[in-house]
Amino acid sequence: MNYRHHFHAGSLADLVKHITLSLLLKRLCQKPAPFCVMDTHAAAGLYDLRAPDATKTGEADAGIFAYQKLPPCPAHQPFNDVLKTIGTNIYPGSPAIIQHYLREADKLIAIEKHTEEAAKLETTLGHDPRITIHTRDAWGAMRALIPTPEKRLLVFIDPPYEQPDENEQAFKAITSAHAKMTHAMFALWYPIKDAVETGILQERFASCGIKKILRADVPFSNKILPNKMNGSGMIIINPPFEIEAELRAAYDGLRPLFVDGTKHAIIDWLATE
């Protein structure tokens, strides 16, 4: 395993994806029917930002620690509500954020193929009867576990992008799963490194025949994050009604953290009904 999220916990990229996830979860809770969330690349769940892995990169300094000094932003409140429930210098990964929003009848299917990370996740969240942890490949799990018994499903997909074909695997897994559960919501996070590569991914989704696909690209700067990352984005299939305004406000609230704070997020529809 080359990728370890401990080195990047609390980074700007994490803030973008986890603020987005929190807004989606908050919307799911507005309806009484139970929902299920499938977290395809769950990792460890919680991260100690004082640990050597986290302090080695310093990405949390430009991310969550700088974020905590920002003026209040109402669109950040769903994420801030999660932060209030955990200890100082602890950063919540996606499964911990999802757990915060689970109600009594809701479920989390957490998938993590790396045994060491899955063991940490078991220690962190395994006691919760609403959560099932699978130590298996994400793409295979999506094929096997979708459709879910719950009619309301959010699939949160956050690959490490350490393999050159990860975009292709994500596209195939999502389109195949959507064919089996067309009303499910899918949220795919991706790093923005190469404009051409990102454009190809977005065009594939735009032309795949699925309706209601929202794109949200958030530019920040490759001076902040390693590996020539110029920002990060989300592709959301079947997003909540009128979520665009909330996302725009949330991303605008992060702009003081970006090296070039003059750039706005690009939020538009790749496909509509």
C-alpha positions in Angstrom: 0.0 0.0 0.0 1.6 3.2 -1.1 -1.1 5.7 -0.2 -1.7 6.5 3.5 -4.3 9.0 4.2 -2.7 9.8 7.6 -0.2 11.9 5.7 -2.9 14.1 4.1 -5.6 14.2 6.8 -7.2 17.6 7.3 -5.8 19.0 4.0 -7.6 21.4 1.8 -8.7 18.6 -0.4 -10.2 16.9 2.6 -12.1 20.0 3.6 -13.6 20.3 0.1 -14.8 16.6 0.0 -15.9 16.4 3.7 -17.8 19.7 3.7 -19.6 18.5 0.6 -20.3 15.1 2.2 -21.7 16.8 5.3 -24.1 18.9 3.2 -25.3 15.8 1.4 -25.8 13.9 4.6 -27.7 16.8 6.2 -30.1 16.7 3.2 -30.6 12.9 3.6 -31.7 13.5 7.2 -34.5 15.8 6.1 -36.7 12.9 5.1 -37.9 10.3 7.6 -37.3 7.2 5.5 -34.1 5.3 6.4 -31.0 5.6 4.2 -27.8 3.7 3.7 -24.4 5.2 2.9 -21.7 3.1 1.2 -18.2 4.5 1.8 -16.1 2.7 -0.8 -12.6 3.8 0.4 -13.2 4.3 4.1 -9.7 4.1 5.5 -9.1 4.5 9.3 -12.0 6.8 10.3 -10.2 9.1 12.6 -6.8 10.8 12.4 -4.6 12.2 15.2 -3.1 15.4 13.7 -0.3 15.4 16.3 1.0 12.0 15.1 4.2 11.9 13.1 2.4 10.9 9.8 0.3 14.0 9.9 2.9 16.5 11.1 5.4 15.3 8.5 3.5 16.9 5.6 2.0 19.9 7.4 -1.0 19.8 5.1 -3.3 20.2 8.1 -1.7 23.6 8.8 -3.0 25.0 5.5 -6.2 23.0 5.8 -8.2 22.3 9.0 -6.0 24.4 11.3 -6.4 27.4 9.0 -10.0 26.6 8.5 -10.7 26.9 12.2 -9.7 30.5 12.1 -12.1 31.5 9.3 -15.2 33.7 9.9 -18.4 31.7 10.4 -20.1 30.4 7.2 -23.6 28.9 7.5 -22.8 26.4 4.7 -20.0 25.0 6.8 -22.2 24.3 9.8 -23.0 20.6 9.0 -19.3 19.9 8.9 -18.6 22.0 12.0 -21.3 20.0 13.9 -19.2 16.9 13.3 -16.0 18.6 14.5 -17.7 19.6 17.8 -18.2 16.0 18.7 -14.6 14.8 18.4 -11.4 15.6 20.4 -9.0 18.5 19.8 -6.4 17.7 17.1 -8.5 14.8 15.8 -9.7 14.9 12.2 -12.8 12.9 11.1 -12.5 10.8 8.0 -15.6 10.1 5.9 -16.9 7.1 7.9 -16.8 9.2 11.1 -18.7 12.0 9.4 -21.2 9.6 8.1 -21.6 8.0 11.5 -22.4 11.4 13.0 -25.5 11.7 10.7 -26.8 8.1 11.0 -30.2 7.9 12.7 -31.4 4.8 14.5 -32.5 3.0 11.3 -29.8 4.2 9.0 -26.9 2.1 7.9 -23.2 2.6 6.9 -21.4 0.1 4.7 -17.7 0.9 5.1 -15.4 -0.7 2.6 -11.6 -0.8 3.1 -9.4 -3.4 1.3 -6.2 -2.8 3.2 -6.2 -4.9 6.3 -4.3 -2.5 8.6 -6.6 0.4 7.8 -9.7 -1.8 8.1 -8.5 -3.0 11.6 -8.1 0.6 12.7 -11.6 1.3 11.4 -13.0 -1.7 13.4 -11.4 -0.2 16.5 -12.9 3.2 15.8 -16.4 2.4 14.6 -16.8 -1.4 14.8 -18.9 -1.2 18.0 -21.7 0.6 16.2 -24.4 -1.9 15.2 -25.5 0.4 12.3 -22.1 0.0 10.7 -20.8 -2.9 8.7 -17.2 -3.0 7.7 -16.0 -5.0 4.7 -12.3 -5.7 4.1 -12.5 -6.0 0.3 -11.9 -4.2 -3.0 -14.2 -1.2 -3.5 -15.2 -2.0 -7.1 -16.0 -5.6 -6.3 -18.0 -4.5 -3.3 -20.1 -2.1 -5.4 -20.9 -4.9 -7.8 -21.9 -7.3 -5.0 -23.7 -5.0 -2.5 -25.8 -2.8 -4.8 -28.8 -2.6 -4.8 -29.2 -2.3 -1.0 -32.3 -3.2 0.9 -32.6 0.5 1.8 -34.3 2.4 -1.1 -32.3 5.6 -0.2 -28.6 5.1 -0.9 -25.6 7.5 -1.1 -22.4 5.9 -2.5 -19.4 8.1 -1.5 -16.4 7.2 -3.7 -13.0 8.6 -2.7 -10.2 6.6 -4.4 -6.5 7.2 -3.6 -5.8 7.6 -7.3 -2.5 5.7 -7.0 -3.3 3.5 -10.0 -3.3 5.0 -13.6 -6.7 3.4 -14.4 -8.6 4.6 -11.3 -10.7 7.0 -13.2 -11.8 4.3 -15.6 -12.5 1.9 -12.8 -14.6 4.5 -11.0 -16.6 5.3 -14.1 -17.3 1.7 -14.9 -18.3 0.9 -11.3 -20.6 3.9 -11.0 -22.4 3.4 -14.3 -22.9 -0.3 -13.6 -24.2 0.4 -10.1 -26.5 3.1 -11.4 -28.0 0.7 -13.9 -29.1 -1.5 -10.9 -30.3 1.3 -8.7 -31.1 4.4 -10.8 -32.4 6.5 -8.0 -29.3 6.2 -5.8 -27.0 9.2 -5.2 -23.3 8.7 -6.2 -20.6 11.2 -5.1 -17.2 10.8 -6.7 -14.3 12.9 -5.5 -11.3 13.4 -7.8 -8.1 15.5 -7.6 -7.5 18.1 -10.3 -4.0 17.6 -11.6 -4.3 17.6 -15.4 -7.0 19.6 -17.1 -7.2 17.2 -20.0 -7.5 14.1 -17.8 -10.2 15.8 -15.7 -12.0 16.9 -18.8 -12.0 13.4 -20.2 -13.5 12.0 -17.0 -16.2 14.7 -17.0 -17.0 14.2 -20.7 -17.4 10.4 -20.2 -20.0 11.0 -17.5 -21.7 13.8 -19.6 -22.2 11.4 -22.5 -23.0 8.1 -20.6 -26.7 8.6 -20.7 -27.3 9.1 -17.0 -29.4 12.2 -16.2 -28.9 14.6 -13.3 -25.1 14.8 -13.0 -23.7 17.8 -11.2 -20.0 18.8 -11.4 -18.3 20.9 -8.8 -14.6 21.8 -9.4 -12.8 23.8 -6.7 -9.4 25.3 -7.8 -6.9 26.2 -5.1 -3.2 25.9 -6.0 -0.5 23.2 -6.4 1.6 25.3 -4.0 -0.4 23.9 -1.1 -0.8 20.2 -1.9 1.8 17.8 -3.4 1.6 15.8 -6.6 0.8 18.9 -8.7 -2.8 19.0 -7.4 -4.4 22.2 -8.6 -7.7 21.6 -6.8 -10.3 19.0 -6.4 -13.7 18.2 -7.7 -16.9 16.2 -7.2 -19.2 14.5 -9.6 -22.6 14.0 -8.0 -25.3 11.8 -9.6 -28.9 12.5 -8.4 -27.9 15.4 -6.1 -30.4 16.8 -3.6 -32.8 19.5 -5.0 -31.1 22.9 -5.4 -27.9 21.8 -3.6 -25.9 24.1 -6.0 -26.4 27.2 -3.9 -25.2 25.5 -0.7 -22.1 24.1 -2.4 -21.3 27.5 -3.9 -21.6 29.2 -0.5 -19.5 26.5 1.2 -16.7 26.7 -1.4 -16.7 30.5 -1.4 -16.3 30.4 2.4 -13.0 28.4 1.9 -11.5 30.8 -0.6 -9.4 32.7 2.0 -7.4 29.5 2.4 -6.5 29.3 -1.3 -3.3 30.8 -2.6 -5.3 32.4 -5.4 -8.5 33.3 -3.6 -9.9 35.1 -6.7 -10.9 31.9 -8.4 -14.5 30.7 -7.9 -15.7 27.1 -7.9 -17.2 25.8 -11.2 -20.6 24.3 -10.4 -22.7 23.2 -13.3 -24.7 20.3 -14.8 -22.9 17.7 -16.9 -26.3 16.2 -17.7 -29.9 17.1 -16.9 -33.3 15.7 -17.5 
